[in-house]
Amino acid sequence: MKDRSQFYKDFAVMFYGANRPGASVSQAMLNQFWLWSMQGGLENIYDSIKAFSETDFTEDLKKFDVPTLVIHGEDDQVVSNQRLSEEIGQAHQGSGGDLLSGQAPWSHGHAPG
């Protein structure tokens, strides 16, 4: 990676949805994401992202013995909400997903509009 620091600054904007109209993500929140990212070891962060993105949690979800609601922002620029909703619906009967219209996955405010 040529510029790890700039990558995390750019990724924070997308991760929190700060690049969307009406977003209310503070610079402090973006700075915090950058700080935590820079404090992590590059190999550790890579391994975490690799595990998160490649691990199929369907079998784990099937072990839940209570109805479970997973809330996810419809405007997630990192993880496909369609895939997430399908996996949850197929894995656990009585559970479901709720997509928050216009929200990023880690929203700290209200939907734009």
Secondary structure, DSSP 8 states (H G I E B T S, - for coil): ---HHHHHHHHHHHHHTTTSTT----HHHHHHHHHHHHHS-HHHHHHHHHHHHH---HHHHHT--S--EEEEETT-SSS-HHHHHHHHHHH-TT-EEEEETT--TT--S----
